[in-house]
Amino acid sequence: MKKLLFVFAMVAGTTFSASAQVQQGTILVDAYYGMPNLYKSAFQSLVSAADATNVQSGGIGPLGVRAEWLAAEKFGVGIDVCYSDAYVTEDAMGSDGMMYSYELRSPKIGIMATMNYHFVSTETVDFYFIAGGGWKNRTLTSTTDDPNYTTDSIDMSLLNIAARVGVGARIFFTENIGINLGVGFGQGSIFNGGVSMKF
């Protein structure tokens, strides 16, 4: 695995023309989008089993921004803010025999402190391990125009703890702009990627 990462770094280093290496004092900002959205997938499975009419599901994210400051040559500290949402809507008959609209929605926000170890850093690529922990809040909310149905909101975060462990990579096409890719478990989902900026 290390040999594969080294070969990739060498290829990337000869392909692009960035000129500033990630080093102590560097500030990195990533905007990313993750997949899969597990709650969205769960709601979509509910849609396939629903017997109501006009059933729809959707969602957004995980959508996030993280920033990192390299406190040492290979060690960085930072913050990660992430948001996701999933919903399912349907039209169904209420207890009075009339048709009403029902929505089930589950938004989530998380804020973490992160620590990164940069094990390969060249002028164009940056590979790192990431570990983070912090706070999250996820709710499950039901809304409807049915006057006989009680709207409810439930806190789904049993411990309100956000966390992530994984590996990531940044590839810079210019001195300050590139892309980011990540694989791991926790906040940000299994896979994520987006745009990176270096200052």
MDTraj code that builds the backbone (N, CA, C; nanometers):
import mdtraj as md
import numpy as np

residues = "MET LYS LYS LEU LEU PHE VAL PHE ALA MET VAL ALA GLY THR THR PHE SER ALA SER ALA GLN VAL GLN GLN GLY THR ILE LEU VAL ASP ALA TYR TYR GLY MET PRO ASN LEU TYR LYS SER ALA PHE GLN SER LEU VAL SER ALA ALA ASP ALA THR ASN VAL GLN SER GLY GLY ILE GLY PRO LEU GLY VAL ARG ALA GLU TRP LEU ALA ALA GLU LYS PHE GLY VAL GLY ILE ASP VAL CYS TYR SER ASP ALA TYR VAL THR GLU ASP ALA MET GLY SER ASP GLY MET MET TYR SER TYR GLU LEU ARG SER PRO LYS ILE GLY ILE MET ALA THR MET ASN TYR HIS PHE VAL SER THR GLU THR VAL ASP PHE TYR PHE ILE ALA GLY GLY GLY TRP LYS ASN ARG THR LEU THR SER THR THR ASP ASP PRO ASN TYR THR THR ASP SER ILE ASP MET SER LEU LEU ASN ILE ALA ALA ARG VAL GLY VAL GLY ALA ARG ILE PHE PHE THR GLU ASN ILE GLY ILE ASN LEU GLY VAL GLY PHE GLY GLN GLY SER ILE PHE ASN GLY GLY VAL SER MET LYS PHE".split()
xyz = np.array([
    [0.0827, -0.1198, 0.0000],
    [0.0000, 0.0000, 0.0000],
    [0.0869, 0.1260, 0.0000],
    [0.1911, 0.1274, 0.0843],
    [0.2808, 0.2429, 0.0894],
    [0.3511, 0.2633, -0.0447],
    [0.3895, 0.1496, -0.1094],
    [0.4561, 0.1590, -0.2386],
    [0.3628, 0.2182, -0.3435],
    [0.2340, 0.1793, -0.3390],
    [0.1353, 0.2326, -0.4327],
    [0.1165, 0.3828, -0.4128],
    [0.1080, 0.4265, -0.2865],
    [0.0940, 0.5689, -0.2577],
    [0.2169, 0.6470, -0.3052],
    [0.3348, 0.5877, -0.2890],
    [0.4565, 0.6554, -0.3320],
    [0.4608, 0.6721, -0.4833],
    [0.4215, 0.5654, -0.5563],
    [0.4182, 0.5730, -0.7027],
    [0.3194, 0.6786, -0.7487],
    [0.2012, 0.6826, -0.6845],
    [0.1000, 0.7821, -0.7209],
    [0.1519, 0.9229, -0.6967],
    [0.2212, 0.9425, -0.5854],
    [0.2764, 1.0740, -0.5538],
    [0.3806, 1.1164, -0.6564],
    [0.4639, 1.0211, -0.7014],
    [0.5654, 1.0522, -0.8005],
    [0.5033, 1.0904, -0.9339],
    [0.3979, 1.0157, -0.9737],
    [0.3302, 1.0451, -1.0996],
    [0.2645, 1.1819, -1.0947],
    [0.1942, 1.2090, -0.9845],
    [0.1278, 1.3385, -0.9703],
    [0.2294, 1.4514, -0.9685],
    [0.3446, 1.4273, -0.9078],
    [0.4459, 1.5306, -0.8985],
    [0.5070, 1.5664, -1.0322],
    [0.5048, 1.4735, -1.1288],
    [0.5586, 1.5021, -1.2609],
    [0.4522, 1.5476, -1.3580],
    [0.3252, 1.5456, -1.3174],
    [0.2151, 1.5796, -1.4071],
    [0.1721, 1.7239, -1.3930],
    [0.1691, 1.7760, -1.2705],
    [0.1194, 1.9104, -1.2460],
    [0.2346, 2.0046, -1.2120],
    [0.2039, 2.1338, -1.2078],
    [0.3105, 2.2330, -1.1945],
    [0.2953, 2.3210, -1.0721],
    [0.2389, 2.2686, -0.9637],
    [0.2314, 2.3468, -0.8407],
    [0.3718, 2.3671, -0.7857],
    [0.3900, 2.4703, -0.7001],
    [0.5258, 2.5028, -0.6587],
    [0.5425, 2.5218, -0.5087],
    [0.4370, 2.5101, -0.4292],
    [0.4498, 2.5337, -0.2851],
    [0.4143, 2.4073, -0.2085],
    [0.5102, 2.3535, -0.1333],
    [0.4883, 2.2314, -0.0591],
    [0.4081, 2.2590, 0.0677],
    [0.3282, 2.1583, 0.1094],
    [0.2590, 2.1666, 0.2378],
    [0.3643, 2.1546, 0.3472],
    [0.3723, 2.2543, 0.4354],
    [0.4774, 2.2574, 0.5361],
    [0.4261, 2.3287, 0.6613],
    [0.5100, 2.3332, 0.7643],
    [0.4715, 2.3972, 0.8890],
    [0.4253, 2.5405, 0.8640],
    [0.3097, 2.5758, 0.9243],
    [0.2534, 2.7078, 0.9070],
    [0.1507, 2.7166, 0.7953],
    [0.1429, 2.6149, 0.7105],
    [0.0458, 2.6142, 0.6010],
    [-0.0960, 2.6028, 0.6557],
    [-0.1898, 2.6735, 0.5948],
    [-0.3318, 2.6613, 0.6267],
    [-0.4019, 2.5982, 0.5071],
    [-0.4788, 2.4925, 0.5322],
    [-0.5505, 2.4196, 0.4283],
    [-0.6996, 2.4258, 0.4559],
    [-0.7776, 2.4540, 0.3524],
    [-0.9232, 2.4596, 0.3647],
    [-0.9834, 2.3674, 0.2586],
    [-1.0679, 2.2748, 0.3021],
    [-1.1341, 2.1807, 0.2116],
    [-1.2853, 2.1997, 0.2171],
    [-1.3484, 2.2029, 0.1006],
    [-1.4940, 2.1899, 0.0911],
    [-1.5200, 2.0529, 0.0307],
    [-1.6102, 1.9752, 0.0901],
    [-1.6277, 1.8373, 0.0436],
    [-1.7737, 1.7938, 0.0457],
    [-1.7998, 1.6898, -0.0316],
    [-1.9314, 1.6247, -0.0352],
    [-1.9080, 1.4754, -0.0181],
    [-1.9858, 1.4131, 0.0713],
    [-1.9639, 1.2729, 0.1015],
    [-2.0728, 1.1815, 0.0487],
    [-2.0414, 1.0532, 0.0456],
    [-2.1371, 0.9514, 0.0050],
    [-2.0953, 0.8171, 0.0649],
    [-2.1916, 0.7282, 0.0940],
    [-2.3363, 0.7482, 0.0775],
    [-2.3978, 0.8228, 0.1955],
    [-2.5172, 0.8780, 0.1721],
    [-2.6001, 0.9329, 0.2792],
    [-2.6857, 0.8169, 0.3299],
    [-2.6480, 0.7588, 0.4427],
    [-2.7108, 0.6359, 0.4895],
    [-2.8576, 0.6546, 0.5260],
    [-2.8922, 0.7686, 0.5841],
    [-3.0320, 0.7929, 0.6183],
    [-3.1153, 0.8114, 0.4918],
    [-3.0585, 0.8751, 0.3904],
    [-3.1282, 0.8888, 0.2628],
    [-3.1554, 0.7518, 0.2023],
    [-3.0562, 0.6632, 0.2092],
    [-3.0742, 0.5267, 0.1575],
    [-3.1820, 0.4521, 0.2343],
    [-3.1856, 0.4710, 0.3679],
    [-3.2871, 0.4054, 0.4494],
    [-3.4266, 0.4564, 0.4148],
    [-3.4387, 0.5881, 0.3954],
    [-3.5683, 0.6452, 0.3599],
    [-3.6128, 0.5984, 0.2220],
    [-3.5192, 0.5819, 0.1295],
    [-3.5541, 0.5328, -0.0032],
    [-3.6061, 0.3889, 0.0023],
    [-3.5528, 0.3103, 0.0955],
    [-3.6044, 0.1741, 0.1118],
    [-3.7453, 0.1761, 0.1688],
    [-3.7760, 0.2764, 0.2527],
    [-3.9125, 0.2908, 0.3032],
    [-4.0085, 0.3262, 0.1902],
    [-3.9594, 0.4095, 0.0959],
    [-4.0423, 0.4494, -0.0174],
    [-4.0842, 0.3279, -0.0993],
    [-3.9900, 0.2367, -0.1212],
    [-4.0196, 0.1196, -0.2040],
    [-4.1212, 0.0275, -0.1385],
    [-4.1335, 0.0394, -0.0051],
    [-4.2279, -0.0479, 0.0658],
    [-4.3576, 0.0232, 0.1023],
    [-4.3685, 0.1522, 0.0698],
    [-4.4854, 0.2304, 0.1114],
    [-4.6054, 0.2008, 0.0219],
    [-4.7250, 0.2065, 0.0814],
    [-4.8483, 0.1844, 0.0065],
    [-4.9270, 0.3145, -0.0091],
    [-4.8639, 0.4288, 0.0235],
    [-4.9284, 0.5587, 0.0086],
    [-4.9079, 0.6082, -0.1347],
    [-4.9599, 0.7273, -0.1637],
    [-4.9455, 0.7850, -0.2972],
    [-4.8505, 0.9049, -0.2930],
    [-4.7967, 0.9385, -0.4102],
    [-4.7058, 1.0524, -0.4241],
    [-4.5910, 1.0456, -0.3233],
    [-4.5305, 0.9283, -0.3118],
    [-4.4219, 0.9077, -0.2164],
    [-4.2898, 0.9517, -0.2799],
    [-4.2163, 1.0368, -0.2098],
    [-4.0885, 1.0870, -0.2594],
    [-3.9862, 1.0876, -0.1468],
    [-3.8607, 1.0716, -0.1845],
    [-3.7527, 1.0775, -0.0847],
    [-3.6349, 1.1531, -0.1441],
    [-3.5506, 1.2048, -0.0585],
    [-3.4330, 1.2779, -0.1044],
    [-3.3441, 1.3140, 0.0121],
    [-3.2475, 1.3984, -0.0152],
    [-3.1567, 1.4391, 0.0903],
    [-3.0407, 1.5191, 0.0345],
    [-2.9553, 1.5628, 0.1235],
    [-2.8355, 1.6370, 0.0862],
    [-2.7216, 1.5957, 0.1771],
    [-2.6044, 1.5923, 0.1196],
    [-2.4849, 1.5658, 0.1979],
    [-2.4566, 1.4186, 0.2208],
    [-2.3553, 1.3997, 0.3060],
    [-2.2882, 1.4961, 0.3924],
    [-2.2121, 1.6040, 0.3144],
    [-2.2333, 1.7281, 0.3552],
    [-2.1714, 1.8454, 0.2940],
    [-2.0914, 1.9160, 0.4029],
    [-1.9629, 1.9373, 0.3789],
    [-1.8834, 1.9904, 0.4880],
    [-1.7701, 2.0823, 0.4458],
    [-1.7129, 2.1484, 0.5467],
    [-1.5951, 2.2335, 0.5314],
    [-1.5001, 2.1998, 0.6454],
    [-1.3738, 2.1806, 0.6121],
    [-1.2729, 2.1592, 0.7168],
    [-1.1537, 2.2488, 0.6911],
    [-1.0926, 2.2916, 0.7983],
    [-0.9743, 2.3773, 0.7905],
    [-0.8668, 2.3170, 0.8797],
    [-0.7424, 2.3309, 0.8371],
    [-0.6300, 2.2718, 0.9103],
    [-0.5116, 2.3673, 0.9093],
    [-0.4441, 2.3744, 1.0216],
    [-0.3197, 2.4496, 1.0343],
    [-0.2088, 2.3518, 1.0707],
    [-0.0991, 2.3515, 0.9921],
    [0.0117, 2.2623, 1.0213],
    [0.0962, 2.3204, 1.1332],
    [0.0822, 2.2607, 1.2511],
    [0.1569, 2.3073, 1.3676],
    [0.3016, 2.2614, 1.3626],
    [0.3280, 2.1547, 1.2884],
    [0.4634, 2.1034, 1.2695],
    [0.4750, 2.0542, 1.1253],
    [0.5905, 2.0040, 1.0894],
    [0.6138, 1.9644, 0.9503],
    [0.5148, 1.8590, 0.9023],
    [0.4789, 1.7640, 0.9886],
    [0.3901, 1.6565, 0.9481],
    [0.2615, 1.6481, 1.0300],
    [0.2433, 1.7392, 1.1239],
    [0.1291, 1.7304, 1.2143],
    [0.0425, 1.8561, 1.2046],
    [-0.0881, 1.8368, 1.1821],
    [-0.1792, 1.9491, 1.1725],
    [-0.2991, 1.9339, 1.2639],
    [-0.3551, 2.0472, 1.3039],
    [-0.4765, 2.0480, 1.3851],
    [-0.5801, 2.1334, 1.3119],
    [-0.7074, 2.0986, 1.3335],
    [-0.8086, 2.1735, 1.2605],
    [-0.9481, 2.1536, 1.3122],
    [-1.0444, 2.1904, 1.2283],
    [-1.1854, 2.1819, 1.2616],
    [-1.2612, 2.1330, 1.1387],
    [-1.3672, 2.0567, 1.1619],
    [-1.4497, 2.0005, 1.0550],
    [-1.5961, 2.0245, 1.0905],
    [-1.6686, 2.0927, 1.0015],
    [-1.8116, 2.1183, 1.0197],
    [-1.8868, 2.0494, 0.9065],
    [-1.9877, 1.9703, 0.9411],
    [-2.0555, 1.8888, 0.8402],
    [-2.2069, 1.8908, 0.8632],
    [-2.2816, 1.8934, 0.7508],
    [-2.4285, 1.8928, 0.7567],
    [-2.4825, 1.7887, 0.6594],
    [-2.5877, 1.7209, 0.6993],
    [-2.6578, 1.6293, 0.6089],
    [-2.8058, 1.6298, 0.6432],
    [-2.8862, 1.5837, 0.5478],
    [-3.0305, 1.5816, 0.5665],
    [-3.0888, 1.4706, 0.4806],
    [-3.1978, 1.4130, 0.5254],
    [-3.2699, 1.3121, 0.4487],
    [-3.4182, 1.3249, 0.4805],
    [-3.5028, 1.2967, 0.3814],
    [-3.6467, 1.3108, 0.4049],
    [-3.7253, 1.2135, 0.3176],
    [-3.8471, 1.1878, 0.3592],
    [-3.9435, 1.1130, 0.2788],
    [-4.0793, 1.1796, 0.2975],
    [-4.1527, 1.2001, 0.1888],
    [-4.2860, 1.2597, 0.1942],
    [-4.3855, 1.1664, 0.1277],
    [-4.5130, 1.1759, 0.1679],
    [-4.6169, 1.0927, 0.1097],
    [-4.7536, 1.1565, 0.1303],
    [-4.8466, 1.1180, 0.0472],
    [-4.9872, 1.1530, 0.0654],
    [-5.0597, 1.0269, 0.1069],
    [-5.1326, 1.0355, 0.2176],
    [-5.2022, 0.9183, 0.2696],
    [-5.3348, 0.9611, 0.3328],
    [-5.4215, 0.8649, 0.3502],
    [-5.5534, 0.8918, 0.4072],
    [-5.5447, 0.8995, 0.5593],
    [-5.6000, 1.0053, 0.6151],
    [-5.6020, 1.0204, 0.7594],
    [-5.7152, 0.9431, 0.8235],
    [-5.7251, 0.9521, 0.9546],
    [-5.8270, 0.8777, 1.0279],
    [-5.9688, 0.9256, 0.9976],
    [-5.9818, 1.0477, 0.9404],
    [-6.1137, 1.1002, 0.9071],
    [-6.1523, 1.0724, 0.7617],
    [-6.0684, 0.9932, 0.6919],
    [-6.0979, 0.9582, 0.5539],
    [-6.0520, 1.0594, 0.4511],
    [-5.9892, 1.1688, 0.4922],
    [-5.9380, 1.2716, 0.4008],
    [-5.7901, 1.2456, 0.3706],
    [-5.7443, 1.2966, 0.2542],
    [-5.6045, 1.2807, 0.2150],
    [-5.5202, 1.3951, 0.2716],
    [-5.4069, 1.3592, 0.3289],
    [-5.3162, 1.4578, 0.3857],
    [-5.1720, 1.4277, 0.3429],
    [-5.0858, 1.5275, 0.3585],
    [-4.9436, 1.5118, 0.3283],
    [-4.8662, 1.4895, 0.4582],
    [-4.7715, 1.3970, 0.4521],
    [-4.6892, 1.3643, 0.5686],
    [-4.5420, 1.3707, 0.5270],
    [-4.4589, 1.4226, 0.6172],
    [-4.3146, 1.4288, 0.5898],
    [-4.2372, 1.3800, 0.7116],
    [-4.1351, 1.2981, 0.6847],
    [-4.0416, 1.2525, 0.7868],
    [-3.9034, 1.3023, 0.7445],
    [-3.8348, 1.3778, 0.8314],
    [-3.7066, 1.4407, 0.7960],
    [-3.6050, 1.4181, 0.9075],
    [-3.4786, 1.3988, 0.8676],
    [-3.3738, 1.3757, 0.9667],
    [-3.2487, 1.4580, 0.9327],
    [-3.2409, 1.5839, 0.9800],
    [-3.1195, 1.6641, 0.9602],
    [-3.0146, 1.6333, 1.0675],
    [-2.8891, 1.6542, 1.0297],
    [-2.7793, 1.6301, 1.1240],
    [-2.6685, 1.7327, 1.1021],
    [-2.6134, 1.7851, 1.2108],
    [-2.4979, 1.8741, 1.2029],
    [-2.3928, 1.8254, 1.3013],
    [-2.2669, 1.8346, 1.2605],
    [-2.1580, 1.7914, 1.3467],
    [-2.0403, 1.8863, 1.3390],
    [-1.9720, 1.9062, 1.4509],
    [-1.8535, 1.9916, 1.4583],
    [-1.7444, 1.9141, 1.5319],
    [-1.6295, 1.8983, 1.4681],
    [-1.5214, 1.8205, 1.5271],
    [-1.3897, 1.8976, 1.5285],
    [-1.3074, 1.8678, 1.6274],
    [-1.1661, 1.9033, 1.6235],
    [-1.0927, 1.7867, 1.5594],
    [-0.9935, 1.8154, 1.4749],
    [-0.9232, 1.7093, 1.4033],
    [-0.7729, 1.7177, 1.4245],
    [-0.7081, 1.6022, 1.4105],
    [-0.5626, 1.5914, 1.4125],
    [-0.5213, 1.5114, 1.2900],
    [-0.4282, 1.5646, 1.2134],
    [-0.3826, 1.5001, 1.0908],
    [-0.2338, 1.4722, 1.0965],
    [-0.1948, 1.3536, 1.0481],
    [-0.0534, 1.3209, 1.0327],
    [-0.0255, 1.3055, 0.8835],
    [0.0620, 1.3913, 0.8297],
    [0.0905, 1.3942, 0.6865],
    [0.2110, 1.3040, 0.6588],
    [0.1850, 1.1861, 0.6035],
    [0.2929, 1.0901, 0.5859],
    [0.3592, 1.0994, 0.4480],
    [0.2957, 1.1634, 0.3505],
    [0.3589, 1.1921, 0.2216],
    [0.3184, 1.3332, 0.1806],
    [0.4161, 1.4222, 0.1668],
    [0.3881, 1.5593, 0.1240],
    [0.4929, 1.6013, 0.0222],
    [0.4463, 1.6352, -0.0987],
    [0.5350, 1.6869, -0.2022],
    [0.4809, 1.8218, -0.2469],
    [0.5346, 1.8753, -0.3554],
    [0.4871, 2.0039, -0.4047],
    [0.3469, 1.9952, -0.4630],
    [0.3021, 1.8726, -0.4960],
    [0.1709, 1.8600, -0.5604],
    [0.0737, 1.7687, -0.4888],
    [0.1197, 1.6779, -0.4052],
    [0.0291, 1.5856, -0.3377],
    [0.0528, 1.5862, -0.1876],
    [-0.0507, 1.5518, -0.1150],
    [-0.0468, 1.5510, 0.0309],
    [-0.1342, 1.4364, 0.0797],
    [-0.0716, 1.3312, 0.1343],
    [-0.1440, 1.2182, 0.1912],
    [-0.1367, 1.2268, 0.3433],
    [-0.2486, 1.1969, 0.4103],
    [-0.2506, 1.2125, 0.5558],
    [-0.3505, 1.1167, 0.6215],
    [-0.3233, 1.0858, 0.7466],
    [-0.4188, 1.0174, 0.8335],
    [-0.4969, 1.1244, 0.9098],
    [-0.6251, 1.1005, 0.9318],
    [-0.7071, 1.1961, 1.0058],
    [-0.7809, 1.1255, 1.1192],
    [-0.7866, 1.1898, 1.2342],
    [-0.8666, 1.1432, 1.3473],
    [-0.9322, 1.2660, 1.4092],
    [-1.0604, 1.2549, 1.4400],
    [-1.1301, 1.3699, 1.4943],
    [-1.2423, 1.3302, 1.5882],
    [-1.2805, 1.4246, 1.6713],
    [-1.3899, 1.4016, 1.7638],
    [-1.4550, 1.5327, 1.8028],
    [-1.5848, 1.5266, 1.8332],
    [-1.6554, 1.6484, 1.8710],
    [-1.8019, 1.6234, 1.8999],
    [-1.8854, 1.7185, 1.8588],
    [-2.0281, 1.7182, 1.8923],
    [-2.1118, 1.7023, 1.7661],
    [-2.2228, 1.6327, 1.7791],
    [-2.3176, 1.6237, 1.6687],
    [-2.4595, 1.6253, 1.7236],
    [-2.5540, 1.6591, 1.6367],
    [-2.6952, 1.6538, 1.6727],
    [-2.7749, 1.6072, 1.5523],
    [-2.8506, 1.5010, 1.5704],
    [-2.9407, 1.4509, 1.4661],
    [-3.0812, 1.4391, 1.5243],
    [-3.1781, 1.4911, 1.4515],
    [-3.3171, 1.4822, 1.4941],
    [-3.3993, 1.4093, 1.3887],
    [-3.5099, 1.3546, 1.4319],
    [-3.6077, 1.2922, 1.3434],
    [-3.7387, 1.3662, 1.3658],
    [-3.7857, 1.4370, 1.2623],
    [-3.9016, 1.5235, 1.2748],
    [-4.0119, 1.4815, 1.1784],
    [-4.1326, 1.4741, 1.2292],
    [-4.2479, 1.4437, 1.1443],
    [-4.3394, 1.5652, 1.1398],
    [-4.3846, 1.6004, 1.0191],
    [-4.4775, 1.7116, 1.0017],
    [-4.5892, 1.6699, 0.9075],
    [-4.7054, 1.7324, 0.9231],
    [-4.8207, 1.6993, 0.8406],
    [-4.9247, 1.8105, 0.8495],
    [-5.0139, 1.8122, 0.7522],
    [-5.1285, 1.9023, 0.7589],
    [-5.2528, 1.8308, 0.8117],
    [-5.2352, 1.7080, 0.8609],
    [-5.3444, 1.6304, 0.9206],
    [-5.3731, 1.6868, 1.0606],
    [-5.4904, 1.7430, 1.0842],
    [-5.5207, 1.8028, 1.2148],
    [-5.5310, 1.7003, 1.3274],
    [-5.5438, 1.5744, 1.2921],
    [-5.5572, 1.4696, 1.3923],
    [-5.4246, 1.4000, 1.4237],
    [-5.3174, 1.4507, 1.3657],
    [-5.1865, 1.3889, 1.3841],
    [-5.0956, 1.4853, 1.4593],
    [-5.0277, 1.4380, 1.5606],
    [-4.9397, 1.5219, 1.6413],
    [-4.8008, 1.5299, 1.5790],
    [-4.7565, 1.6512, 1.5454],
    [-4.6207, 1.6716, 1.4940],
    [-4.5204, 1.6448, 1.6055],
    [-4.4111, 1.5763, 1.5713],
    [-4.3172, 1.5350, 1.6749],
    [-4.1738, 1.5525, 1.6263],
    [-4.0820, 1.5707, 1.7215],
    [-3.9395, 1.5792, 1.6925],
    [-3.8638, 1.4993, 1.7982],
    [-3.7767, 1.4109, 1.7528],
    [-3.7038, 1.3217, 1.8426],
    [-3.5546, 1.3436, 1.8240],
    [-3.4805, 1.3547, 1.9344],
    [-3.3351, 1.3641, 1.9292],
    [-3.2785, 1.2242, 1.9050],
    [-3.2123, 1.2050, 1.7887],
    [-3.1594, 1.0737, 1.7525],
    [-3.0145, 1.0533, 1.7949],
    [-2.9506, 1.1558, 1.8504],
    [-2.8097, 1.1465, 1.8886],
    [-2.7991, 1.0937, 2.0313],
    [-2.7762, 0.9657, 2.0444],
    [-2.7740, 0.9040, 2.1770],
    [-2.6634, 0.9618, 2.2652],
    [-2.5457, 0.9840, 2.2074],
    [-2.4331, 1.0359, 2.2850],
    [-2.3875, 1.1730, 2.2370],
    [-2.4446, 1.2223, 2.1276],
    [-2.4068, 1.3523, 2.0706],
    [-2.2567, 1.3627, 2.0442],
    [-2.1962, 1.2519, 2.0037],
    [-2.0532, 1.2494, 1.9758],
    [-2.0303, 1.2311, 1.8262],
    [-1.9553, 1.3232, 1.7678],
    [-1.9116, 1.3106, 1.6291],
    [-1.7678, 1.2599, 1.6276],
    [-1.7346, 1.1743, 1.5323],
    [-1.5985, 1.1210, 1.5248],
    [-1.5671, 1.0799, 1.3811],
    [-1.4389, 1.0744, 1.3492],
    [-1.3952, 1.0220, 1.2206],
    [-1.2530, 0.9702, 1.2311],
    [-1.2283, 0.8579, 1.1636],
    [-1.0949, 0.8023, 1.1459],
    [-1.0824, 0.7650, 0.9990],
    [-0.9726, 0.8059, 0.9353],
    [-0.9588, 0.7730, 0.7941],
    [-0.8280, 0.8226, 0.7360],
    [-0.8210, 0.8164, 0.6044],
    [-0.7059, 0.8674, 0.5305],
    [-0.7580, 0.9642, 0.4245],
    [-0.6729, 1.0579, 0.3861],
    [-0.7125, 1.1557, 0.2858],
    [-0.5970, 1.1932, 0.1960],
    [-0.6312, 1.2574, 0.0855],
    [-0.5301, 1.3027, -0.0088],
    [-0.5737, 1.4347, -0.0710],
    [-0.4755, 1.5184, -0.0974],
    [-0.4983, 1.6425, -0.1722],
    [-0.4027, 1.6438, -0.2904],
    [-0.4540, 1.6848, -0.4052],
    [-0.3724, 1.6980, -0.5251],
    [-0.3870, 1.8414, -0.5734],
    [-0.2750, 1.9133, -0.5801],
    [-0.2779, 2.0554, -0.6164],
    [-0.2396, 2.0737, -0.7628],
    [-0.3278, 2.1436, -0.8358],
    [-0.3042, 2.1720, -0.9767],
    [-0.2334, 2.3065, -0.9950],
    [-0.2477, 2.3947, -0.8993],
    [-0.1755, 2.5214, -0.8968],
    [-0.1129, 2.5344, -0.7587],
    [-0.0497, 2.6469, -0.7325],
    [0.0148, 2.6661, -0.6029],
    [-0.0846, 2.6629, -0.4877],
    [-0.2081, 2.7045, -0.5124],
    [-0.3038, 2.7201, -0.4030],
    [-0.4352, 2.6441, -0.4194],
    [-0.4615, 2.5824, -0.5335],
    [-0.5908, 2.5198, -0.5589],
    [-0.5727, 2.3751, -0.6030],
    [-0.6562, 2.2874, -0.5465],
    [-0.6512, 2.1458, -0.5829],
    [-0.7806, 2.0753, -0.5493],
    [-0.7738, 1.9439, -0.5440],
    [-0.8887, 1.8623, -0.5074],
    [-0.8532, 1.7781, -0.3851],
    [-0.9552, 1.7303, -0.3150],
    [-0.9329, 1.6427, -0.2007],
    [-1.0181, 1.5181, -0.2122],
    [-0.9668, 1.4076, -0.1603],
    [-1.0362, 1.2787, -0.1571],
    [-1.0152, 1.2178, -0.0202],
    [-1.1197, 1.1536, 0.0336],
    [-1.1080, 1.0929, 0.1650],
    [-1.1820, 0.9609, 0.1740],
    [-1.1284, 0.8692, 0.2536],
    [-1.1910, 0.7406, 0.2819],
    [-1.1817, 0.7180, 0.4315],
    [-1.2941, 0.6810, 0.4949],
    [-1.2893, 0.6578, 0.6380],
    [-1.4241, 0.6219, 0.6948],
    [-1.4338, 0.6314, 0.8260],
    [-1.5563, 0.5993, 0.8968],
    [-1.5915, 0.7142, 0.9909],
    [-1.7195, 0.7507, 0.9930],
    [-1.7653, 0.8564, 1.0814],
    [-1.8144, 0.9762, 1.0028],
    [-1.7996, 1.0936, 1.0613],
    [-1.8501, 1.2163, 0.9990],
    [-1.7899, 1.2362, 0.8605],
    [-1.8756, 1.2728, 0.7643],
    [-1.8295, 1.2892, 0.6267],
    [-1.8542, 1.1673, 0.5405],
    [-1.9074, 1.0597, 0.5980],
    [-1.9407, 0.9352, 0.5305],
    [-1.8159, 0.8567, 0.4906],
    [-1.8366, 0.7466, 0.4194],
    [-1.7262, 0.6563, 0.3857],
    [-1.6331, 0.7204, 0.2833],
    [-1.6908, 0.7816, 0.1807],
    [-1.6122, 0.8486, 0.0770],
    [-1.6504, 0.9960, 0.0728],
    [-1.5519, 1.0822, 0.0533],
    [-1.5834, 1.2237, 0.0284],
    [-1.4760, 1.2864, -0.0583],
    [-1.5137, 1.3942, -0.1229],
    [-1.4203, 1.4630, -0.2099],
    [-1.4665, 1.6031, -0.2405],
    [-1.3761, 1.6876, -0.2852],
    [-1.4144, 1.8248, -0.3149],
    [-1.2954, 1.9084, -0.3568],
    [-1.3009, 2.0370, -0.3229],
    [-1.2026, 2.1360, -0.3631],
    [-1.1182, 2.1758, -0.2420],
    [-0.9879, 2.1936, -0.2647],
    [-0.8964, 2.2340, -0.1586],
    [-0.8284, 2.3659, -0.1933],
    [-0.8011, 2.4443, -0.0888],
    [-0.7252, 2.5679, -0.1043],
    [-0.6134, 2.5704, -0.0008],
    [-0.4985, 2.6224, -0.0415],
    [-0.3800, 2.6248, 0.0436],
    [-0.3331, 2.7687, 0.0600],
    [-0.3030, 2.8068, 0.1847],
    [-0.2606, 2.9430, 0.2139],
    [-0.1294, 2.9445, 0.2916],
])
top = md.Topology()
chain = top.add_chain()
for i, resn in enumerate(residues, 1):
    res = top.add_residue(resn, chain, resSeq=i)
    for name in ("N", "CA", "C"):
        top.add_atom(name, md.element.get_by_symbol(name[0]), res)
traj = md.Trajectory(xyz[None], top)
